Amino acid sequence: MDKRFNPISLQEQVQLRKQAVDGVLAHPEWDLAEAARHLRTTMRLTIKEMAKVTGLSERTLRDIESGRSGGTIATAEKLLGLVGLRLLIGRAPAQPDNKQI
């Protein structure tokens, strides 16, 4: 927990985690940088704390949040795994051909 904030109860931590998940799910247009920043700030974590719980380096997190790196699929999995989400990749549905004959 970020030392700038007073300690919060477990119930409040769970509520913040739910808010973080809801925020990410409500904004599928966000890139990885926006999602990572939202997760970290909503859950009141420092970069150092987030690095510790995700297993990513502080440098990697800083680069992603600043837009210097787009991250990898494995990185996205670790970030989303922090709140129990998974990244799914699948084939997009075929778009109907709009050509007129």
N, CA, C and O of each residue as an XYZ file, in Angstrom:
404
protein
N       0.847     -1.169      0.000
C       0.000      0.000      0.000
C       0.892      1.232      0.000
O       1.879      1.302      0.732
N       0.546      2.159     -0.795
C       1.296      3.402     -0.926
C       1.333      4.122      0.424
O       0.301      4.329      1.061
N       2.533      4.494      0.843
C       2.698      5.134      2.147
C       2.083      6.529      2.217
O       1.950      7.086      3.307
N       1.709      7.100      1.078
C       1.051      8.403      1.086
C      -0.372      8.296      1.610
O      -0.979      9.305      1.971
N      -0.900      7.103      1.655
C      -2.258      6.882      2.114
C      -2.236      6.208      3.481
O      -1.289      5.494      3.812
N      -3.259      6.430      4.256
C      -3.413      5.712      5.514
C      -3.773      4.267      5.196
O      -4.436      4.002      4.194
N      -3.342      3.328      6.042
C      -3.716      1.929      5.817
C      -5.233      1.780      5.756
O      -5.968      2.477      6.456
N      -5.688      0.861      4.911
C      -7.124      0.633      4.781
C      -7.438     -0.819      5.119
O      -6.565     -1.687      5.078
N      -8.676     -1.060      5.446
C      -9.091     -2.403      5.836
C      -9.108     -3.339      4.640
O      -9.077     -2.904      3.489
N      -9.159     -4.626      4.933
C      -9.237     -5.630      3.876
C     -10.481     -5.424      3.028
O     -10.428     -5.567      1.807
N     -11.590     -5.092      3.655
C     -12.832     -4.847      2.924
C     -12.661     -3.681      1.950
O     -13.137     -3.745      0.817
N     -11.990     -2.626      2.383
C     -11.746     -1.482      1.497
C     -10.795     -1.858      0.360
O     -10.958     -1.383     -0.764
N      -9.808     -2.702      0.642
C      -8.892     -3.169     -0.397
C      -9.639     -3.972     -1.458
O      -9.387     -3.821     -2.654
N     -10.552     -4.819     -1.015
C     -11.357     -5.612     -1.950
C     -12.221     -4.694     -2.805
O     -12.372     -4.924     -4.005
N     -12.783     -3.664     -2.203
C     -13.612     -2.713     -2.944
C     -12.780     -1.969     -3.996
O     -13.247     -1.763     -5.116
N     -11.565     -1.568     -3.648
C     -10.692     -0.897     -4.612
C     -10.339     -1.825     -5.768
O     -10.282     -1.401     -6.923
N     -10.107     -3.084     -5.448
C      -9.796     -4.071     -6.490
C     -10.979     -4.222     -7.443
O     -10.797     -4.297     -8.658
N     -12.187     -4.265     -6.889
C     -13.390     -4.365     -7.722
C     -13.523     -3.134     -8.611
O     -13.856     -3.256     -9.790
N     -13.267     -1.953     -8.057
C     -13.320     -0.731     -8.855
C     -12.293     -0.771     -9.989
O     -12.574     -0.333    -11.104
N     -11.113     -1.294     -9.697
C     -10.062     -1.386    -10.715
C     -10.497     -2.305    -11.853
O     -10.321     -1.975    -13.026
N     -11.062     -3.451    -11.505
C     -11.535     -4.401    -12.517
C     -12.667     -3.782    -13.331
O     -12.662     -3.851    -14.560
N     -13.632     -3.182    -12.650
C     -14.765     -2.565    -13.348
C     -14.290     -1.486    -14.314
O     -14.817     -1.364    -15.420
N     -13.302     -0.709    -13.901
C     -12.777      0.341    -14.764
C     -12.140     -0.205    -16.027
O     -12.369      0.318    -17.118
N     -11.347     -1.250    -15.887
C     -10.697     -1.857    -17.054
C     -11.739     -2.478    -17.984
O     -11.660     -2.318    -19.202
N     -12.701     -3.176    -17.419
C     -13.725     -3.822    -18.246
C     -14.636     -2.801    -18.930
O     -15.166     -3.067    -20.008
N     -14.815     -1.649    -18.314
C     -15.677     -0.617    -18.899
C     -14.996      0.146    -20.028
O     -15.652      0.889    -20.758
N     -13.692     -0.031    -20.176
C     -12.941      0.710    -21.195
C     -12.086     -0.219    -22.060
O     -10.861     -0.213    -21.942
N     -12.717     -1.018    -22.927
C     -11.938     -1.924    -23.781
C     -11.058     -1.182    -24.780
O     -10.167     -1.784    -25.379
N     -11.294      0.115    -24.968
C     -10.488      0.887    -25.910
C      -9.138      1.301    -25.319
O      -8.265      1.763    -26.054
N      -8.950      1.145    -23.998
C      -7.694      1.517    -23.365
C      -6.555      0.652    -23.881
O      -6.728     -0.539    -24.136
N      -5.395      1.265    -24.030
C      -4.206      0.477    -24.336
C      -3.631     -0.029    -23.010
O      -4.157      0.265    -21.936
N      -2.546     -0.792    -23.109
C      -1.973     -1.396    -21.908
C      -1.506     -0.330    -20.915
O      -1.632     -0.518    -19.705
N      -0.972      0.780    -21.409
C      -0.498      1.854    -20.523
C      -1.638      2.414    -19.683
O      -1.489      2.585    -18.473
N      -2.761      2.697    -20.304
C      -3.898      3.257    -19.571
C      -4.451      2.245    -18.567
O      -4.786      2.605    -17.439
N      -4.544      0.989    -18.979
C      -5.064     -0.044    -18.081
C      -4.130     -0.244    -16.889
O      -4.588     -0.348    -15.751
N      -2.829     -0.297    -17.146
C      -1.859     -0.496    -16.062
C      -1.900      0.666    -15.074
O      -1.906      0.454    -13.861
N      -1.927      1.874    -15.585
C      -1.967      3.059    -14.723
C      -3.255      3.070    -13.897
O      -3.234      3.383    -12.707
N      -4.372      2.726    -14.538
C      -5.650      2.690    -13.821
C      -5.617      1.655    -12.698
O      -6.025      1.940    -11.572
N      -5.130      0.454    -13.006
C      -5.058     -0.590    -11.984
C      -4.205     -0.139    -10.807
O      -4.598     -0.276     -9.649
N      -3.041      0.396    -11.118
C      -2.103      0.789    -10.063
C      -2.648      1.930     -9.206
O      -2.599      1.862     -7.978
N      -3.157      2.957     -9.837
C      -3.617      4.107     -9.057
C      -4.915      3.817     -8.307
O      -5.093      4.276     -7.179
N      -5.807      3.071     -8.913
C      -7.067      2.743     -8.234
C      -6.811      1.883     -7.001
O      -7.469      2.037     -5.972
N      -5.847      0.976     -7.123
C      -5.538      0.100     -5.989
C      -4.524      0.726     -5.032
O      -4.086      0.085     -4.077
N      -4.153      1.990     -5.297
C      -3.245      2.752     -4.442
C      -1.888      2.085     -4.270
O      -1.367      2.002     -3.158
N      -1.322      1.613     -5.365
C      -0.010      0.980     -5.330
C       1.038      1.895     -5.944
O       0.751      2.647     -6.876
N       2.248      1.826     -5.419
C       3.364      2.497     -6.063
C       3.872      1.579     -7.170
O       3.491      0.411     -7.239
N       4.723      2.105     -8.024
C       5.315      1.259     -9.074
C       6.090      0.116     -8.424
O       6.031     -1.026     -8.879
N       6.814      0.436     -7.358
C       7.601     -0.584     -6.672
C       6.705     -1.702     -6.131
O       7.025     -2.882     -6.274
N       5.586     -1.328     -5.512
C       4.663     -2.330     -4.975
C       4.043     -3.155     -6.088
O       3.915     -4.373     -5.960
N       3.658     -2.504     -7.177
C       3.048     -3.227     -8.294
C       4.047     -4.179     -8.923
O       3.685     -5.287     -9.319
N       5.296     -3.758     -9.019
C       6.333     -4.630     -9.562
C       6.478     -5.882     -8.702
O       6.623     -6.992     -9.215
N       6.435     -5.686     -7.413
C       6.594     -6.817     -6.497
C       5.460     -7.837     -6.642
O       5.708     -9.042     -6.675
N       4.226     -7.358     -6.726
C       3.096     -8.294     -6.784
C       2.879     -8.900     -8.174
O       2.287     -9.973     -8.286
N       3.345     -8.234     -9.228
C       3.166     -8.782    -10.578
C       4.360     -9.585    -11.056
O       4.238    -10.390    -11.979
N       5.529     -9.372    -10.428
C       6.731    -10.048    -10.884
C       7.404     -9.346    -12.057
O       8.331     -9.886    -12.661
N       6.939     -8.148    -12.377
C       7.548     -7.357    -13.443
C       8.546     -6.387    -12.829
O       8.468     -6.079    -11.640
N       9.478     -5.909    -13.633
C      10.443     -4.949    -13.102
C       9.817     -3.562    -13.047
O       8.885     -3.249    -13.788
N      10.353     -2.741    -12.151
C       9.880     -1.362    -12.053
C      10.096     -0.639    -13.373
O       9.252      0.148    -13.804
N      11.218     -0.905    -14.008
C      11.542     -0.261    -15.286
C      10.497     -0.608    -16.342
O      10.044      0.262    -17.085
N      10.117     -1.886    -16.403
C       9.107     -2.323    -17.367
C       7.790     -1.586    -17.134
O       7.163     -1.108    -18.079
N       7.378     -1.498    -15.880
C       6.123     -0.806    -15.561
C       6.193      0.674    -15.912
O       5.246      1.229    -16.468
N       7.320      1.315    -15.588
C       7.474      2.738    -15.937
C       7.422      2.934    -17.445
O       6.775      3.861    -17.933
N       8.105      2.064    -18.184
C       8.117      2.176    -19.646
C       6.724      1.980    -20.229
O       6.344      2.683    -21.165
N       5.966      1.046    -19.695
C       4.605      0.809    -20.187
C       3.717      2.008    -19.883
O       3.025      2.508    -20.770
N       3.732      2.476    -18.629
C       2.865      3.589    -18.245
C       3.203      4.883    -18.985
O       2.322      5.705    -19.238
N       4.468      5.060    -19.329
C       4.856      6.287    -20.034
C       4.666      6.171    -21.538
O       4.795      7.162    -22.257
N       4.362      4.979    -22.020
C       4.158      4.782    -23.450
C       5.438      4.478    -24.215
O       5.411      4.369    -25.441
N       6.564      4.338    -23.507
C       7.823      4.000    -24.185
C       7.855      2.545    -24.627
O       8.656      2.173    -25.485
N       6.993      1.724    -24.051
C       6.919      0.312    -24.399
C       5.456     -0.093    -24.465
O       4.642      0.335    -23.648
N       5.136     -0.919    -25.444
C       3.773     -1.417    -25.549
C       3.569     -2.679    -24.739
O       2.441     -3.140    -24.569
N       4.662     -3.238    -24.238
C       4.571     -4.467    -23.473
C       4.381     -5.677    -24.372
O       4.236     -5.543    -25.587
N       4.383     -6.833    -23.780
C       4.174     -8.082    -24.503
C       2.885     -8.721    -24.006
O       2.271     -8.253    -23.048
N       2.497     -9.775    -24.660
C       1.304    -10.502    -24.206
C       1.541    -11.053    -22.804
O       0.641    -11.026    -21.964
N       2.744    -11.549    -22.549
C       3.067    -12.080    -21.222
C       2.988    -10.986    -20.160
O       2.524    -11.229    -19.046
N       3.438     -9.789    -20.506
C       3.367     -8.662    -19.577
C       1.913     -8.302    -19.292
O       1.540     -8.079    -18.140
N       1.102     -8.245    -20.331
C      -0.322     -7.940    -20.163
C      -0.983     -8.987    -19.265
O      -1.803     -8.648    -18.411
N      -0.627    -10.249    -19.459
C      -1.179    -11.322    -18.620
C      -0.833    -11.101    -17.152
O      -1.682    -11.276    -16.278
N       0.416    -10.717    -16.880
C       0.831    -10.493    -15.491
C       0.095     -9.306    -14.876
O      -0.323     -9.359    -13.720
N      -0.059     -8.244    -15.649
C      -0.758     -7.065    -15.133
C      -2.228     -7.366    -14.868
O      -2.755     -7.015    -13.812
N      -2.883     -8.008    -15.810
C      -4.300     -8.329    -15.640
C      -4.506     -9.402    -14.576
O      -5.521     -9.408    -13.879
N      -3.545    -10.302    -14.456
C      -3.617    -11.346    -13.443
C      -3.630    -10.787    -12.035
O      -4.103    -11.443    -11.106
N      -3.115     -9.583    -11.873
C      -3.113     -8.912    -10.575
C      -4.519     -8.809    -10.002
O      -4.701     -8.866     -8.785
N      -5.511     -8.658    -10.868
C      -6.899     -8.515    -10.414
C      -7.781     -9.673    -10.873
O      -9.007     -9.571    -10.854
N      -7.157    -10.763    -11.282
C      -7.922    -11.948    -11.642
C      -8.482    -11.956    -13.047
O      -9.381    -12.743    -13.346
N      -7.969    -11.094    -13.923
C      -8.414    -11.078    -15.311
C      -7.421    -11.836    -16.182
O      -6.253    -11.986    -15.824
N      -7.897    -12.308    -17.321
C      -7.030    -12.984    -18.283
C      -7.195    -12.337    -19.641
O      -8.274    -11.860    -19.992
N      -6.133    -12.326    -20.385
C      -6.155    -11.806    -21.741
C      -6.499    -12.966    -22.660
O      -5.819    -13.992    -22.651
N      -7.542    -12.810    -23.446
C      -7.944    -13.846    -24.376
C      -7.711    -13.361    -25.797
O      -8.009    -12.215    -26.132
N      -7.186    -14.230    -26.612
C      -6.935    -13.893    -28.010
C      -7.696    -14.901    -28.856
O      -7.606    -16.110    -28.646
N      -8.434    -14.384    -29.800
C      -9.205    -15.262    -30.671
C      -9.351    -14.645    -32.043
O      -8.996    -13.488    -32.267
N      -9.865    -15.419    -32.933
C     -10.084    -14.938    -34.293
C     -11.321    -14.054    -34.307
O     -12.366    -14.411    -33.763
N     -11.187    -12.909    -34.929
C     -12.315    -11.986    -35.048
C     -13.338    -12.577    -36.014
O     -12.966    -13.276    -36.957
N     -14.618    -12.305    -35.789
C     -15.629    -12.805    -36.715
C     -15.407    -12.208    -38.105
O     -14.979    -11.063    -38.250
N     -15.704    -12.997    -39.095
C     -15.530    -12.542    -40.479
C     -16.452    -11.363    -40.749
O     -17.622    -11.375    -40.366
N     -15.920    -10.357    -41.405
C     -16.706     -9.185    -41.768
C     -17.415     -9.476    -43.084
O     -16.807    -10.015    -44.009
N     -18.683     -9.128    -43.175
C     -19.389     -9.359    -44.444
C     -18.765     -8.506    -45.543
O     -18.344     -7.373    -45.311
N     -18.717     -9.068    -46.721
C     -18.152     -8.372    -47.866
C     -19.192     -7.369    -48.382
O     -20.306     -7.757    -48.733
N     -18.837     -6.110    -48.425
C     -19.780     -5.063    -48.802
C     -19.767     -4.766    -50.292
O     -20.370     -3.787    -50.733
N     -19.098     -5.582    -51.061
C     -19.060     -5.336    -52.510
C     -20.399     -5.688    -53.130
O     -21.018     -6.692    -52.780
N     -20.839     -4.837    -54.065
C     -22.068     -5.120    -54.772
C     -21.705     -5.697    -56.126
O     -20.760     -5.241    -56.770
N     -22.436     -6.674    -56.546
C     -22.155     -7.319    -57.841
C     -23.061     -6.808    -58.905
O     -22.967     -7.238    -60.055
